[in-house]
Amino acid sequence: MARVTAETVDHVARLAHLSLTEEERETFARQLDQILQYVESIQSLDTADVPPMSHALATGGFRPDVPGKSLEPERALDEAPDPAEGLFRVPRIIGG
């Protein structure tokens, strides 16, 4: 029996402010149920002997972290439309 129903999809769609057709509801319900089944199968794997990873990508693909010369603050502000006291002045966007 499907764990994700069309009603579940409707609920998520309302939370996301989405309008879905009946066909989309059924498609998404089926796809989400398949995703949950796949995740459940992954969770059942025995990972006791798998060492933890610090990064999902294979190591060794990164360049060395070598400090370089920084851009001078005055040069960085040369192209700023409205610099102020050595800083970038930007329009207020919250609590205008």
Number of C-alpha atoms within 10 A of each C-alpha: 5 11 12 17 17 18 12 15 20 18 13 12 14 12 9 9 9 10 11 14 8 11 10 13 19 17 14 19 21 17 13 18 17 15 12 13 14 11 11 11 10 11 10 8 8 8 10 7 6 7 7 8 9 8 7 6 8 9 9 7 7 7 6 7 6 5 6 6 5 6 8 8 10 11 9 13 15 10 9 13 10 12 15 11 6 10 13 12 12 11 7 7 6 5 4 5
